[in-house]
Each structure stands twice: as C-alpha cells, then as structure tokens.
Amino acid sequence: MSQFNVKNMRLNIFIGFTILLLLNSYVFAQKKSVNGDLKKLNAVAIQLVKDGKSVEAISVYQNILKLATDSGIVKAETLNEIGNLYADMGENLKSLTSYLEGLKFVPENDNLLNATINKNIGALYLSWKKLDNALKYDLIAEDYAIKAKDERMIADLANNKGAVYEQKFQFVKANSNYKKALKYYLNNGINDRICLTYNNLAILSKVQKDFNQSANYYQKSVDYAAKADSKWLTAAIGNNLGNLLSEMGRYKEGDAALLIALKLEQEIKAGELIPETLENLVNNETRIGNFKKAFDYMKLMITEKDKFINTENTKEVALLQEQFEAVKKQKQIEILNKEGKIQQLTLVKRNTTIGLIIGAFFVFVIISVLIFSRYKLNQESKLKLATAETKNQVQEEKLRISQELHDNIGAQLSFINSSISTLSAIDKENIQLKETQTITQNTIRELRSTVWLINGQEFSLDEFVIKLRDYVKPYHTGKPHITIEDEFEGNVILQPIIATNLFRIIQEVVNNAIKYADATALNILFRNNYEDLELLITDNGKGFDVNTKANGYGLKNIHSRVQNINGKHQIESKIGEGTQVKLNIPV
C-alpha cells in the first residue's frame, strides 16, 4: 500500500471519529436540552396544580408526554399525575384510562411506582362501588409496596382495603385493616391520617350499631384533626359526632358538638358543610321537641344551601370557561404550527369565532341547567319548610287534643271512678257497680296510653317497653302472668305511626290471651332480626285452629295494622299447644 493511501486512510478515520464525536455531543446536548425542558415544564405543571388550574396543568403534562419519547418512567409518572387531576375533576373514566396507560410504561422492578398507580386505580373503583375490582388493585399494589418496603404505602393500602371490606359487610376484616393502618400512623405521628382512620372506625362501629364505641372513635378523630391543625376536618367530623350523639338521645352533648362544628365552618367559610350541620341541628331540636328552634335552624339551612349553590354555579361556569379557553388556544397553536403561514390567521379567526359562538352557546346551556337546578332545589327547600311548618302545626294540634283528653275526659272519668268507688263502699254486694268500676279503670288506663301515643313526636324502644310494662301491670294479679323482655341491641327510634300500631297490636294479642286462651303465662320479647325489630308474643294457653279463626275480626285487625307499618307477621297456634305471634317491623 502506498504512503499516500495510508495517509488518506488515517485522515478518513480521523474525520469519521471526529464526526462520531460531534454526533454524540449533539445527541447529548439534545438530551440535556430535553431534560431541562422537562424539568421546567414539570415545575410549571406543579405550580398550576397548586393554583387550582387543573385544565392548564393537564395541557402542560401532555406536552411533557410528547417530549419524553425515551423515558418510560417519566411517561408513567406524568400519566399518573394526569389521572389524579382527572379524578379530582370528577372525570373518572379519563382518569382510569390515564392510569392504565401509565402502567404500560412502568418497569417491573419499579415497585413503588407500580404500587402508587395500582393504589390509585383501586381508589377509583372504590368510588364507583365496584368493590371486587377495587380489592383486586389494592392487593396488587400491596404486593409491590411490600417489595418496596414502603411502610407508609402499606398503611394507606390497609386503610383502603378496610373501606372495601366495610362496604362488603366483612366487618372483622375491615376493623383489622383500619387498626393496622392506625398503628403505623400513631407510631409516626401522622395526625391527619390518624384522624381519618378513627373516622373510618367510627363509621364501622355505627354500622354495627355499637354507638358508644362509634362516639368514642369520633371524639378521638376530632382531637387528632385539631392536632393536624385542620379546621375543615375538625368541623366535618365534629358534625358527624354531634349527629351520632343526637341519635343516641344525648341531645345536649350533640347540640354542643354541632354548634362547635358550625362555628368552625363559618370561620373557614366551608359552604359545603354548613347546610348539613344546620340540618343536623334541625333534627336534634326536633327530637327534643323544640320546634321553634328547629324551624329557625331550618330557615338558616335553606339560606346557606342557596349561598352554596350560587358559589358552586360560579365555579362550574368558570371551569367551563377555562376549559373552553384552553381548547381554543390549543387549536390555534396546532393550526399555526401545521400550516406555518401567517395568511392562515384569517381561517383561524373564523374558526375561533365559530368556536366562541359554540362555546358561548354551550356555556349558556350549562348556566340554564344550573339555574333550573337551583330553582328546583329552592322549590324542594320551600316544600321542606312548608312540611316542617305543617308538621309543627300538626304536633301543636296533637298536643292540644291530648291536653283536652287528659284535662276534660280524663278528669271526668276520674270523677266517675271516684263516685263509683264511694257507692261500692256503701253497697259492697252490688256486682254491677264493681264491674262498672273495672270498666272505668280500664278506660282511664286506655286513655292514658292514647294520650301518650298522640303526644309523642317519636319514641325510643326503651321508652316504649317501659310504657308497655306500665300498661300490663294491672294484669299481674290475675292470669296469665305477663313478662316483657328486651333483647334488642343498640338504640332504635319508633316513629308515631309505628309506635301506635305496634302498641295496638300488642293490646289486641294480650286481650285475646286473657279472654280466650286460658293461659297461665304470656311472654313478650323484643329482639334484633338483621335490620328489623322482631317481636314475639307467646302464651301457653289452649291454642286455636288458625284456619277456622282466620276471618275473625281480631286477626283481621292485626293484619291491617301490620300492613300500615310495612311489617310482616306470622301466627302459629295448635289446639292444646298455645299460640305464638311473630312480627317483623322495619325500623
């Protein structure tokens, strides 16, 4: 090979090597430039999220996706953030699509990112009440979190699984998962999560009708909300606590908790919480029988609902306008980039004008729908107010009637009973006088029961049982011997129509047993049957043939009253084997 050729070859190698170095430098510079752009865009997106500008943030994240052609992790993280934003905006289908797309780009060995996205998908399915799907993704996420040794993620997933199990009515598993999460949060002093987990445990206890435990958990939740310095959480959970205490009959404590919550809500302008708290105050005052105060709270509640609706309408219209403007700008950019010519601005302006008209029409339609919704809600609120006024008037009239019965007819019956008693003392052998006195005393007792039933706004089961024992007390000296047992767990409130019909049914059965059964013992038992109140009335009398007595007036009367309260009943009796009447009443 000639010397010239050798030199030429060396020169070519040098030039090739130089070109390769330049290309590598260019690629490195390009990658560095892209990475710099990605960081800047990510910072912009984060700030937009903080400012509450979700639509613009999504637009920026979508630009990041276009630049991140070589980084699967960046794509996965970005799609996860987009999914979070769509979820916050209530666009759950778009959110799910984004999460699932993000999973495609996550490396199998990135355990934490896999856990994060699967957890978010599980939470989304939980919001849709698709519990099996929610649990499936929570368990997948938990496996990745365990591999990542991320205890915080494991605790959060235990909380999520607890919510799923609770809604599947698997209360033992729900309680176990909530307490697993709580243990980690307590050990690490994460007060806001401690607060929310105690709230979950309170809800679980309430569902299981362990009201005292529920109140205890709610109080702890309120305490930790204060430690977390979250006035919103303190108010929201305080509202739950107040409502529960009221339902338990602890009206004074309930009122105090609700008023504290209301004060905080007004301080932080939590318009979404104030109407609910006022509604709970209405219910509390109604249970006490303070209808004037309940009426005043009702008027405040309607006013606050109107304020909240107006605020929400304004937010929704602003969001629609924001979305419209973002789409309009994006379309303008795409058209200018595609055509690359200034003369296309005329077409852009025309399209923009059409878009503006369509957008304006769209906004107009939405505003019209919102205005109609507000009108409808106002009408419903007015109807509720009118119903409350009517209920108040009805209750006042019931009180007036019961007072008339007590003061006039009751007084006259007492006078008659006293007169007959005097005559009986003079003429001790007069059987007719004694029978008349017995009838009069029974009538007085019946009148007292009627006044009690008319006078009540609602009745606790405990109060009802006490009144029933008082009613059967005069029968204790004769046959049958009557016992009343209450095995119902938890607190239950009987509405007037249920209490009245139930009392009359029991009267009918007791009177039948006394008159016809020739029984020595009669037992009345109240107990739980799933969500129903079950009542068993059993005697050891001579029994009867149900088929031949089916058309009797007494049985027809029982059947009619059970239907009035949407209950079910079953009568079992055989000659010589006594009788059992079983009632199931939804409460």
C-alpha positions as CSV (number, residue, x, y, z in Angstrom):
1,M,0.0,0.0,0.0
2,S,1.4,3.4,-0.9
3,Q,2.2,6.1,1.6
4,F,-0.4,8.3,0.1
5,N,-3.2,5.7,0.6
6,V,-2.1,5.1,4.3
7,K,-2.3,8.8,5.0
8,N,-5.6,9.1,3.2
9,M,-7.0,6.1,5.3
10,R,-5.8,7.8,8.5
11,L,-7.4,11.0,7.5
12,N,-10.7,9.3,6.8
13,I,-10.6,7.5,10.2
14,F,-9.8,10.8,11.9
15,I,-12.7,12.6,10.1
16,G,-15.1,9.7,10.9
17,F,-14.1,9.7,14.5
18,T,-14.5,13.4,14.7
19,I,-18.0,13.2,13.1
20,L,-19.0,10.5,15.6
21,L,-17.8,12.6,18.5
22,L,-19.7,15.6,17.1
23,L,-22.9,13.5,16.7
24,N,-22.5,12.1,20.3
25,S,-22.0,15.6,21.6
26,Y,-25.1,16.8,19.6
27,V,-27.2,13.9,20.9
28,F,-26.0,14.5,24.5
29,A,-26.7,18.2,24.1
30,Q,-30.2,17.5,22.8
31,K,-30.9,15.1,25.6
32,K,-29.6,17.6,28.1
33,S,-31.8,20.3,26.5
34,V,-34.9,18.0,26.6
35,N,-34.3,17.1,30.2
36,G,-34.0,20.7,31.0
37,D,-37.3,21.4,29.2
38,L,-39.0,18.5,31.0
39,K,-37.9,19.9,34.4
40,K,-39.1,23.4,33.6
41,L,-42.5,22.1,32.3
42,N,-42.9,19.8,35.3
43,A,-42.3,22.8,37.6
44,V,-44.9,24.8,35.7
45,A,-47.4,22.0,35.9
46,I,-46.8,21.6,39.7
47,Q,-47.4,25.3,40.2
48,L,-50.6,25.2,38.1
49,V,-51.9,22.3,40.3
50,K,-51.2,24.4,43.4
51,D,-53.1,27.3,41.8
52,G,-56.1,25.1,41.2
53,K,-55.7,25.4,37.4
54,S,-56.3,21.7,36.5
55,V,-57.0,22.1,32.8
56,E,-53.8,24.1,32.1
57,A,-51.8,21.6,34.2
58,I,-53.1,18.7,32.1
59,S,-52.2,20.6,29.0
60,V,-48.6,21.1,30.3
61,Y,-48.3,17.4,31.3
62,Q,-49.5,16.4,27.8
63,N,-46.6,18.4,26.3
64,I,-44.2,16.6,28.7
65,L,-45.5,13.3,27.3
66,K,-44.7,14.5,23.7
67,L,-41.1,15.4,24.8
68,A,-40.5,12.3,26.9
69,T,-40.1,9.9,24.0
70,D,-37.3,7.8,25.5
71,S,-38.2,7.7,29.2
72,G,-40.9,5.2,30.2
73,I,-40.7,6.3,33.9
74,V,-41.3,10.0,33.0
75,K,-44.3,8.9,30.9
76,A,-45.7,6.7,33.7
77,E,-45.3,9.4,36.4
78,T,-46.8,12.0,34.1
79,L,-49.8,9.8,33.2
80,N,-50.3,9.1,36.9
81,E,-50.4,12.9,37.6
82,I,-52.9,13.4,34.7
83,G,-55.0,10.6,36.2
84,N,-55.0,12.3,39.6
85,L,-56.1,15.6,38.1
86,Y,-59.0,14.0,36.1
87,A,-60.1,12.2,39.3
88,D,-60.1,15.5,41.2
89,M,-62.2,17.0,38.4
90,G,-64.7,14.1,38.6
91,E,-63.8,12.8,35.1
92,N,-63.3,9.2,36.4
93,L,-63.3,7.4,33.0
94,K,-60.5,9.7,31.7
95,S,-58.7,9.2,35.0
96,L,-58.8,5.4,34.7
97,T,-57.7,5.5,31.1
98,S,-54.7,7.6,32.1
99,Y,-53.7,5.3,35.0
100,L,-54.0,2.2,32.8
101,E,-51.9,3.8,30.1
102,G,-49.3,4.8,32.7
103,L,-48.9,1.2,33.9
104,K,-47.7,0.2,30.4
105,F,-44.6,2.3,30.8
106,V,-43.6,1.3,34.4
107,P,-40.6,-1.1,34.6
108,E,-41.5,-4.2,36.5
109,N,-38.7,-3.6,39.1
110,D,-40.0,-0.1,39.9
111,N,-42.1,-1.4,42.9
112,L,-43.1,2.0,44.4
113,L,-44.4,3.5,41.1
114,N,-46.3,0.3,40.4
115,A,-47.8,0.4,43.9
116,T,-48.8,4.0,43.6
117,I,-50.7,3.7,40.3
118,N,-52.4,0.4,41.3
119,K,-53.5,2.0,44.5
120,N,-55.0,5.0,42.6
121,I,-56.9,2.6,40.3
122,G,-58.2,0.8,43.4
123,A,-59.4,4.1,44.9
124,L,-61.2,4.9,41.7
125,Y,-63.0,1.6,41.6
126,L,-64.0,2.1,45.2
127,S,-65.6,5.4,44.4
128,W,-67.7,3.6,41.7
129,K,-68.6,0.9,44.3
130,K,-67.0,-1.8,42.2
131,L,-65.7,-3.5,45.2
132,D,-64.1,-6.6,43.7
133,N,-62.1,-4.5,41.2
134,A,-61.1,-2.1,44.0
135,L,-59.8,-5.0,46.2
136,K,-58.0,-6.6,43.2
137,Y,-55.9,-3.5,42.5
138,D,-55.4,-2.8,46.2
139,L,-53.9,-6.3,46.7
140,I,-51.6,-5.9,43.6
141,A,-50.5,-2.5,45.0
142,E,-49.9,-4.1,48.4
143,D,-47.6,-6.7,46.9
144,Y,-45.5,-4.0,45.2
145,A,-45.5,-1.9,48.4
146,I,-44.2,-4.9,50.4
147,K,-41.4,-5.4,47.9
148,A,-40.5,-1.7,48.0
149,K,-40.6,-1.9,51.9
150,D,-42.6,1.3,51.9
151,E,-44.5,1.1,55.3
152,R,-46.5,4.3,54.6
153,M,-47.8,2.9,51.3
154,I,-48.7,-0.4,53.1
155,A,-50.6,1.5,55.8
156,D,-52.5,3.6,53.2
157,L,-53.5,0.4,51.4
158,A,-54.7,-1.2,54.6
159,N,-56.9,1.8,55.1
160,N,-58.3,1.5,51.5
161,K,-58.8,-2.2,51.9
162,G,-60.7,-1.5,55.2
163,A,-63.1,0.7,53.3
164,V,-63.7,-2.0,50.7
165,Y,-64.3,-4.7,53.3
166,E,-66.6,-2.4,55.2
167,Q,-68.8,-1.9,52.1
168,K,-68.7,-5.7,51.5
169,F,-70.1,-6.1,55.1
170,Q,-66.9,-8.0,56.1
171,F,-66.6,-6.0,59.3
172,V,-63.9,-8.1,61.0
173,K,-61.6,-7.7,58.1
174,A,-62.4,-4.0,57.8
175,N,-61.7,-3.5,61.5
176,S,-58.4,-5.4,61.3
177,N,-57.2,-3.3,58.3
178,Y,-58.2,0.0,59.8
179,K,-56.3,-0.8,63.0
180,K,-53.2,-2.0,61.0
181,A,-53.1,1.4,59.3
182,L,-53.8,3.2,62.6
183,K,-50.9,1.6,64.3
184,Y,-48.4,2.9,61.7
185,Y,-49.9,6.4,61.7
186,L,-49.8,6.6,65.5
187,N,-46.2,5.4,65.7
188,N,-45.2,8.0,63.1
189,G,-47.4,10.9,64.4
190,I,-49.3,11.4,61.1
191,N,-52.1,13.3,62.6
192,D,-54.3,13.8,59.6
193,R,-54.3,10.1,58.7
194,I,-54.9,9.2,62.3
195,C,-57.9,11.5,62.3
196,L,-59.3,9.9,59.1
197,T,-58.7,6.3,60.3
198,Y,-60.5,7.0,63.6
199,N,-63.3,8.4,61.5
200,N,-63.4,5.2,59.4
201,L,-63.5,3.1,62.6
202,A,-66.4,5.3,64.0
203,I,-68.4,4.7,60.8
204,L,-67.7,1.0,61.1
205,S,-68.9,0.9,64.7
206,K,-72.0,2.8,63.8
207,V,-72.9,0.4,61.0
208,Q,-72.5,-2.4,63.6
209,K,-74.8,-0.4,66.0
210,D,-72.1,-0.1,68.6
211,F,-73.0,3.6,69.1
212,N,-70.9,4.2,72.3
213,Q,-67.7,2.9,70.6
214,S,-68.6,5.0,67.5
215,A,-68.9,8.1,69.6
216,N,-65.6,7.4,71.3
217,Y,-63.8,7.0,67.9
218,Y,-65.4,10.2,66.5
219,Q,-64.2,12.1,69.6
220,K,-60.6,10.8,69.0
221,S,-60.9,11.7,65.3
222,V,-61.9,15.3,66.3
223,D,-59.0,15.5,68.7
224,Y,-56.4,14.4,66.0
225,A,-58.0,16.8,63.4
226,A,-57.2,19.6,65.9
227,K,-53.6,18.3,66.3
228,A,-53.3,18.2,62.5
229,D,-54.4,21.9,62.5
230,S,-57.2,21.1,60.0
231,K,-60.2,23.2,60.9
232,W,-62.1,21.6,57.9
233,L,-61.6,18.1,59.3
234,T,-62.4,19.2,62.8
235,A,-65.6,20.7,61.7
236,A,-66.7,17.8,59.4
237,I,-66.0,15.1,61.9
238,G,-67.4,17.2,64.8
239,N,-70.6,17.4,62.7
240,N,-70.7,13.5,62.4
241,L,-70.1,13.2,66.2
242,G,-72.9,15.7,67.0
243,N,-75.3,13.9,64.8
244,L,-74.5,10.5,66.4
245,L,-74.9,11.8,69.9
246,S,-78.3,13.3,69.0
247,E,-79.4,9.9,67.5
248,M,-78.3,8.2,70.8
249,G,-80.5,10.6,72.8
250,R,-77.6,12.6,74.2
251,Y,-79.2,15.8,72.9
252,K,-77.3,18.3,74.9
253,E,-73.8,16.8,74.0
254,G,-74.9,16.5,70.4
255,D,-76.0,20.2,70.3
256,A,-72.7,21.3,71.8
257,A,-70.7,19.3,69.2
258,L,-72.8,20.6,66.3
259,L,-72.5,24.3,67.4
260,I,-68.7,24.0,67.7
261,A,-68.6,22.5,64.2
262,L,-70.9,25.2,62.8
263,K,-68.7,28.0,64.3
264,L,-65.6,26.5,62.6
265,E,-67.4,26.1,59.3
266,Q,-68.5,29.7,59.4
267,E,-64.9,30.8,60.3
268,I,-63.3,28.9,57.3
269,K,-66.3,29.6,55.0
270,A,-66.9,25.8,54.4
271,G,-70.1,26.3,52.5
272,E,-70.4,22.6,51.6
273,L,-70.5,21.7,55.3
274,I,-72.7,24.4,56.9
275,P,-76.1,23.2,55.4
276,E,-75.5,19.7,56.6
277,T,-74.6,20.8,60.2
278,L,-77.7,23.1,60.3
279,E,-79.8,20.1,59.1
280,N,-78.4,18.0,62.0
281,L,-79.3,20.8,64.4
282,V,-82.8,20.9,63.0
283,N,-83.1,17.1,63.7
284,N,-81.6,17.5,67.2
285,E,-84.1,20.2,68.2
286,T,-87.0,18.3,66.7
287,R,-86.1,15.2,68.7
288,I,-86.1,17.4,71.9
289,G,-89.4,18.8,70.9
290,N,-88.1,22.3,70.5
291,F,-90.0,23.0,67.2
292,K,-89.5,26.8,67.3
293,K,-85.7,26.5,67.4
294,A,-85.8,23.7,64.8
295,F,-87.8,25.9,62.5
296,D,-85.3,28.8,62.9
297,Y,-82.4,26.4,62.0
298,M,-84.4,25.2,59.0
299,K,-84.6,28.7,57.6
300,L,-80.8,29.2,58.1
301,M,-80.2,25.9,56.4
302,I,-82.2,26.9,53.3
303,T,-80.3,30.3,53.1
304,E,-76.9,28.6,53.4
305,K,-77.9,26.0,50.7
306,D,-78.7,28.9,48.3
307,K,-75.4,30.5,49.0
308,F,-73.5,27.3,48.4
309,I,-75.4,26.6,45.1
310,N,-74.6,30.1,43.9
311,T,-70.9,29.6,44.7
312,E,-70.8,26.2,43.0
313,N,-72.5,27.5,39.9
314,T,-69.9,30.3,39.6
315,K,-67.1,27.8,40.0
316,E,-68.6,25.4,37.4
317,V,-69.1,28.2,34.9
318,A,-65.5,29.5,35.5
319,L,-64.2,25.9,35.0
320,L,-66.2,25.5,31.7
321,Q,-64.9,28.9,30.5
322,E,-61.3,27.8,31.5
323,Q,-61.7,24.5,29.6
324,F,-63.1,26.4,26.6
325,E,-60.3,28.9,26.5
326,A,-57.6,26.1,26.9
327,V,-59.1,24.2,24.0
328,K,-59.4,27.3,21.9
329,K,-55.7,28.2,22.4
330,Q,-54.6,24.7,21.8
331,K,-56.5,24.6,18.5
332,Q,-54.9,28.0,17.4
333,I,-51.4,26.7,18.1
334,E,-52.0,23.4,16.3
335,I,-53.3,25.2,13.2
336,L,-50.5,27.7,13.1
337,N,-47.8,25.0,13.6
338,K,-49.3,22.8,10.9
339,E,-49.7,25.4,8.2
340,G,-46.8,27.6,9.1
341,K,-48.2,30.5,7.3
342,I,-49.4,33.8,8.6
343,Q,-52.2,34.1,6.0
344,Q,-53.9,31.2,7.8
345,L,-54.8,33.6,10.6
346,T,-58.0,34.5,8.7
347,L,-59.1,30.9,8.8
348,V,-58.1,30.7,12.5
349,K,-60.1,33.8,13.3
350,R,-63.1,32.3,11.5
351,N,-62.8,29.0,13.3
352,T,-62.2,30.8,16.6
353,T,-65.3,32.9,16.1
354,I,-67.3,29.7,15.3
355,G,-65.7,28.1,18.4
356,L,-66.5,31.1,20.5
357,I,-70.2,31.0,19.4
358,I,-70.4,27.3,20.1
359,G,-68.6,27.7,23.4
360,A,-70.8,30.6,24.4
361,F,-73.9,28.6,23.5
362,F,-72.5,25.6,25.5
363,V,-71.9,27.9,28.5
364,F,-75.4,29.3,28.1
365,V,-76.9,25.9,28.1
366,I,-74.9,24.8,31.2
367,I,-75.9,28.0,33.0
368,S,-79.5,27.5,32.1
369,V,-79.3,23.9,33.5
370,L,-77.7,25.2,36.7
371,I,-80.3,27.9,37.1
372,F,-83.0,25.4,36.6
373,S,-81.3,23.0,39.2
374,R,-81.1,25.9,41.6
375,Y,-84.8,26.7,41.1
376,K,-85.7,23.1,41.6
377,L,-83.7,22.9,44.8
378,N,-85.3,26.1,46.0
379,Q,-88.7,24.6,45.4
380,E,-87.7,21.5,47.3
381,S,-86.4,23.6,50.1
382,K,-89.6,25.6,50.3
383,L,-91.5,22.3,50.3
384,K,-89.4,21.1,53.2
385,L,-90.0,24.4,55.0
386,A,-93.7,24.1,54.4
387,T,-93.7,20.5,55.5
388,A,-91.8,21.5,58.7
389,E,-94.4,24.2,59.3
390,T,-97.2,21.7,58.8
391,K,-95.6,19.2,61.0
392,N,-95.2,21.8,63.7
393,Q,-98.9,22.8,63.4
394,V,-99.9,19.1,63.4
395,Q,-97.8,18.5,66.5
396,E,-99.3,21.5,68.2
397,E,-102.8,20.3,67.4
398,K,-101.9,16.8,68.7
399,L,-100.7,18.4,71.9
400,R,-104.0,20.4,72.2
401,I,-106.1,17.3,71.6
402,S,-104.1,15.2,74.1
403,Q,-104.4,18.0,76.7
404,E,-108.2,18.2,76.1
405,L,-108.4,14.4,76.5
406,H,-106.4,14.5,79.7
407,D,-107.9,17.6,81.3
408,N,-111.5,17.1,80.3
409,I,-112.4,13.5,79.6
410,G,-109.7,12.2,81.9
411,A,-110.9,14.4,84.8
412,Q,-114.5,13.3,84.2
413,L,-113.6,9.6,84.1
414,S,-111.6,10.0,87.4
415,F,-114.6,11.7,89.0
416,I,-116.9,8.8,87.8
417,N,-114.4,6.3,89.1
418,S,-114.2,8.1,92.5
419,S,-118.0,8.2,92.7
420,I,-118.4,4.5,91.8
421,S,-115.8,3.7,94.5
422,T,-117.8,5.6,97.1
423,L,-121.0,3.8,96.1
424,S,-119.2,0.4,96.1
425,A,-118.1,1.1,99.7
426,I,-121.7,1.6,100.7
427,D,-123.2,-1.2,98.7
428,K,-120.4,-3.9,98.8
429,E,-122.7,-6.6,97.4
430,N,-123.5,-4.7,94.2
431,I,-121.7,-6.7,91.5
432,Q,-122.8,-4.4,88.7
433,L,-121.1,-1.4,90.4
434,K,-117.8,-3.4,90.7
435,E,-117.9,-4.4,87.0
436,T,-118.6,-0.7,86.1
437,Q,-115.7,0.4,88.2
438,T,-113.4,-2.1,86.5
439,I,-114.5,-0.9,83.1
440,T,-114.0,2.7,84.1
441,Q,-110.4,2.0,85.4
442,N,-109.6,0.1,82.2
443,T,-110.9,3.1,80.2
444,I,-108.7,5.5,82.2
445,R,-105.7,3.3,81.5
446,E,-106.6,3.2,77.8
447,L,-107.0,6.9,77.7
448,R,-103.5,7.5,79.3
449,S,-102.0,5.2,76.7
450,T,-103.8,7.1,73.9
451,V,-102.7,10.5,75.2
452,W,-99.1,9.2,75.4
453,L,-99.2,8.0,71.8
454,I,-100.8,11.1,70.5
455,N,-98.4,13.4,72.4
456,G,-95.1,11.8,71.2
457,Q,-93.1,13.1,68.2
458,E,-91.1,9.8,68.3
459,F,-90.4,7.1,70.8
460,S,-87.3,5.2,71.8
461,L,-87.7,1.5,72.1
462,D,-86.7,1.7,75.8
463,E,-89.4,4.2,76.4
464,F,-91.9,2.1,74.6
465,V,-91.1,-1.0,76.6
466,I,-91.4,0.9,79.9
467,K,-94.8,2.2,78.9
468,L,-95.9,-1.3,77.8
469,R,-94.8,-2.7,81.2
470,D,-96.8,0.0,82.9
471,Y,-99.8,-0.9,80.7
472,V,-99.8,-4.6,81.6
473,K,-99.0,-4.0,85.4
474,P,-102.7,-4.3,86.4
475,Y,-102.9,-7.8,84.9
476,H,-100.1,-9.1,87.1
477,T,-102.6,-10.1,89.9
478,G,-104.5,-12.4,87.5
479,K,-103.8,-14.8,84.7
480,P,-101.8,-15.1,82.6
481,H,-98.6,-13.8,84.2
482,I,-97.1,-11.4,81.7
483,T,-93.4,-10.9,81.2
484,I,-91.7,-8.4,78.8
485,E,-88.1,-8.8,77.7
486,D,-86.0,-6.5,75.6
487,E,-83.0,-8.2,73.9
488,F,-82.7,-5.6,71.1
489,E,-79.1,-4.4,70.7
490,G,-78.5,-0.7,70.0
491,N,-80.8,2.2,70.0
492,V,-83.9,2.4,67.9
493,I,-86.4,5.2,67.4
494,L,-90.0,4.4,66.6
495,Q,-92.0,6.9,64.5
496,P,-95.5,7.7,65.9
497,I,-97.3,5.6,63.3
498,I,-95.2,2.5,64.1
499,A,-95.4,3.1,67.9
500,T,-99.2,3.5,67.7
501,N,-99.9,0.4,65.6
502,L,-97.4,-1.7,67.5
503,F,-99.0,-0.8,70.8
504,R,-102.5,-1.6,69.5
505,I,-101.4,-4.9,68.1
506,I,-99.9,-5.9,71.4
507,Q,-103.1,-4.8,73.2
508,E,-105.1,-7.0,70.8
509,V,-102.9,-10.1,71.4
510,V,-102.8,-9.6,75.2
511,N,-106.6,-9.1,75.4
512,N,-107.2,-12.2,73.3
513,A,-104.9,-14.2,75.5
514,I,-106.7,-13.0,78.6
515,K,-110.2,-13.6,77.2
516,Y,-109.9,-16.8,75.3
517,A,-106.5,-18.6,75.8
518,D,-106.9,-19.7,79.4
519,A,-103.1,-19.3,79.6
520,T,-101.0,-19.1,82.8
521,A,-98.0,-17.3,81.2
522,L,-97.6,-14.8,78.3
523,N,-94.2,-13.6,77.2
524,I,-93.4,-10.5,75.0
525,L,-89.9,-10.5,73.6
526,F,-88.2,-7.7,71.5
527,R,-85.0,-8.7,69.6
528,N,-82.9,-8.0,66.5
529,N,-83.5,-9.7,63.2
530,Y,-81.0,-8.1,60.7
531,E,-82.3,-4.6,60.1
532,D,-85.7,-5.3,61.6
533,L,-87.3,-5.2,65.0
534,E,-88.7,-8.6,65.8
535,L,-91.4,-9.1,68.3
536,L,-92.5,-12.5,69.7
537,I,-95.7,-12.8,71.8
538,T,-96.0,-16.4,73.2
539,D,-98.6,-17.9,75.5
540,N,-99.1,-21.4,76.9
541,G,-102.8,-21.4,76.5
542,K,-105.2,-23.8,74.9
543,G,-104.5,-22.5,71.4
544,F,-106.9,-22.5,68.4
545,D,-107.2,-23.6,64.8
546,V,-105.7,-20.8,62.7
547,N,-107.6,-21.9,59.6
548,T,-111.0,-21.6,61.2
549,K,-110.3,-18.3,63.0
550,A,-108.5,-16.7,60.0
551,N,-111.5,-14.5,59.2
552,G,-112.0,-13.3,62.8
553,Y,-112.2,-9.6,63.4
554,G,-109.2,-9.6,65.8
555,L,-106.9,-11.3,63.4
556,K,-108.0,-9.0,60.5
557,N,-107.3,-6.0,62.7
558,I,-103.8,-7.3,63.5
559,H,-103.2,-7.9,59.7
560,S,-104.4,-4.4,58.8
561,R,-102.2,-2.7,61.4
562,V,-99.1,-4.7,60.3
563,Q,-99.7,-3.6,56.7
564,N,-99.9,0.0,57.8
565,I,-96.3,-0.1,59.1
566,N,-94.9,-2.2,56.2
567,G,-94.3,-5.1,58.5
568,K,-94.7,-8.9,58.3
569,H,-96.5,-11.2,60.8
570,Q,-96.9,-14.9,61.4
571,I,-99.4,-16.5,63.7
572,E,-98.8,-20.1,64.8
573,S,-101.2,-22.0,67.1
574,K,-102.4,-25.5,67.7
575,I,-105.1,-26.7,69.9
576,G,-103.6,-27.6,73.3
577,E,-100.2,-26.2,72.4
578,G,-100.5,-22.4,72.9
579,T,-100.1,-19.5,70.5
580,Q,-97.1,-17.5,69.1
581,V,-97.5,-14.2,67.2
582,K,-94.3,-13.1,65.4
583,L,-93.9,-9.5,64.0
584,N,-91.0,-8.1,61.9
585,I,-91.1,-4.3,61.7
586,P,-88.5,-2.3,59.6
587,V,-87.0,0.4,61.8
